[in-house]
Amino acid sequence: MNFIPHLQTVSRNVQARLLIVLGVLALALTLAYPAVASEGEQVSADTEMTFTAVQDSTIWSGSNGNDTDPRLSNGAGERIIVGINGSNGGNRLMRSLVQFDLSAIPANATIMDASVQLTASSVRKVSTPLNVSLHTVNTEWGEGTSVLTENGSGGAGGGTATTGDATWTFSMLDTASWANPGGDFVAQASATVPVQEETTYTWTGEQIVADVQAWVDGTSGNYGWMIVSDETFATCCYNVQFDSREATETVAQPQLVVTYMVDGEAGSTSVSNGDFESSDGWTTVVTGNDPGFFNSPSLVQGGSGAFVFKADGQSGNIEYIQQIVAIENGMAGDSYMLTLYVAANALTGGGDVGARLILQQAGETVSTQICVFDRTGGVSGSFDWEIFNCSLDSAGGAHDAVEISIGYRDVVAGFIGIDTVSLSTP
């Protein structure tokens, strides 16, 4: 397909002309296809990874919340706990620590999303939602072999700390101390979630993303988060017990889900108005009859719009739509897949429907890929929406944009519908 680049503003005579065009197409457009990226949607070059905690533990304060260290911990226990235990346990505050190994994420990655998941297996005497917060930890800490003991009255007594365990005053028992009793952590919470029932909770948001980004960048030491609840003695022995990394059910163990993009991947490209909700983002080159946009969800492949060409009755004609999409950090060897859907009514005269991708660097052509819509029975007559992929397998060099052209040539009569256009990296 040989498209000649040219910019022309969209010419529209939509209401009368396209009611006829897609009214004719309406009988054919009934098949459903999987949704693909559309207007403003991020091309998914992102990678998602799930990490299970590499260490976690709980630390206990002195009786009635004082800072005397009872040297209690729960490094090898099946739970991590926040709140206050009962009188049988000494009315002690409980805070927990959790850490994840992120070394599998490339150092040059951009963190797009991050969330921490904890499963509450026991919620004791929490009559109203208890705010539970994650705070980034500033000091390296340890996990020993201690295991808590159950003391009744809604309380949990910590186990005797072992070598390397984090406790109320030690980040690693008998080896290193916290600068502040109860742990060294940022006062401002990274995320807070109200907890009241036994279920799985998720902590996410901009600061959680920022925490993970700093750990991946190496600008901050990755010591994980301190888990802290509302700490008040207004009511005795309330606490939430979350499953730890030693829990029997692996799905209930603490998890960190991270979505990231590596520099050089085409993660910031998007086709503007790929569902043709309006004319925005596209320019057209036509030789006679005006194509346009038709807003009727029952007649289109996706969204509420479609683009329709009406063949102008001339052999040798070429008509197309075009858009230039910015690419961030495009490199040699990158690949791209253009995906769209095509439908037709009463096409005559042979001809082709096609697409072209041109990678550009500062306006100069780097690579070109031309694709012809190849379907059984040829591009003639009438057919329902069918998927059309155009793949550029390897960029010839660095590039900052891709020019997309979609259209037809040598079709004498009939209507061609274009819809749901997206650009992705296979």
Secondary structure, DSSP 8 states (H G I E B T S, - for coil): -------------HHHHHHHHHHHHTTT----------TT------EEEEEE-SEEEEEE-SGGG-S----EE-TTSSEEEEEE--GGGTS-EEEEEEE---TTS-TTEEEEEEEEEEEEEEEES--S-EEEEEEEB-S-----S---EEEETTEEE-EE--TT---SSEEETTTEE-SSTT--B-SS-SEEEEE-SSSEEEEESHHHHHHHHHHHHTSS----EEEEE----SSSS-EEEEE-TT-SSGGGS-EEEEEEEETTS--S---TTTT-SSSTT-EEE-SSS--EE---TTTSSSTT--EEEE--S-TT-EEEEEEEEEEEEE-TT--EEEEEEEEEEEEES--EEEEEEEEEETTEEEEEEEEE---TT-S-EEEEEEEEEEEE---SS-EEEEEEEEEEES--EEEEEEEEEEEE--
